[in-house]
């Protein structure tokens, strides 16, 4: 009877240890997947923001260049008119 109780306790402890180990492994998997997902998401977000900033900057530069060119042409036209008026 003593050996049966010992065998029962031993099997209970062994199954308990494997359960604890499985719970631990599951916890490690959940935490590592969560960290991986967060880091990947943060990386994607930073990349998207960087891309948006670069595209916005390029848009502003292109728009500014276009406006500057239009103003320059208008000024050139107006100064040409002044020269024509002086010549007459």
C-alpha positions in Angstrom: 0.0 0.0 0.0 2.9 2.3 0.8 4.3 1.8 -2.7 0.9 2.5 -4.3 0.6 5.8 -2.5 4.2 6.7 -3.5 3.5 5.7 -7.1 0.3 7.8 -7.1 2.1 10.8 -5.6 5.0 10.4 -8.0 2.6 10.2 -11.0 0.7 13.2 -9.8 3.9 15.3 -9.3 5.2 14.3 -12.7 1.9 15.2 -14.4 1.9 18.4 -12.5 5.4 19.3 -13.6 4.6 18.6 -17.2 1.5 20.8 -16.9 3.5 23.6 -15.3 6.1 23.3 -18.1 3.4 23.4 -20.7 1.8 26.4 -19.1 5.2 28.1 -19.0 5.9 27.3 -22.7 2.5 28.6 -23.6 3.2 31.8 -21.7 6.5 32.3 -23.3 5.0 31.7 -26.8 2.2 34.3 -26.1 4.6 36.9 -24.8 7.1 36.4 -27.6 4.4 36.6 -30.3 2.9 39.7 -28.6 6.3 41.4 -28.5 7.0 40.4 -32.1 3.6 41.7 -33.3 4.1 45.0 -31.4 7.7 45.5 -32.8 6.6 44.7 -36.3 3.6 47.0 -36.0 5.8 49.8 -34.7 8.3 49.3 -37.5 5.5 49.5 -40.1 4.1 52.6 -38.5 7.5 54.4 -38.4 8.0 53.4 -42.1 4.6 54.7 -43.1 5.1 58.0 -41.2 8.5 58.4 -42.8 7.2 57.8 -46.2 4.3 60.2 -45.7 6.8 62.9 -44.5 9.0 62.4 -47.5 6.1 62.5 -49.9 4.7 65.6 -48.2 8.0 67.3 -48.3 8.4 66.5 -52.0 4.9 67.8 -52.7 5.7 71.1 -50.8 9.0 71.5 -52.7 7.3 70.8 -56.1 4.4 73.2 -55.3 6.8 75.9 -54.1 8.9 75.5 -57.2 5.8 75.7 -59.4 4.6 78.8 -57.6 8.1 80.4 -57.8 8.3 79.7 -61.5 4.8 81.2 -62.1 5.7 84.3 -60.1 9.0 84.6 -61.9 7.2 84.4 -65.3 4.6 87.0 -64.2 7.4 89.4 -63.0 9.3 88.9 -66.2 6.2 89.7 -68.3 5.5 92.8 -66.3 9.1 94.0 -66.6 8.9 93.3 -70.3 5.9 95.6 -70.5 7.9 98.3 -68.7 10.7 98.1 -71.2 8.2 98.3 -74.1 6.6 101.4 -72.6 10.0 103.1 -72.1 11.0 102.3 -75.7 7.9 103.9 -77.2 
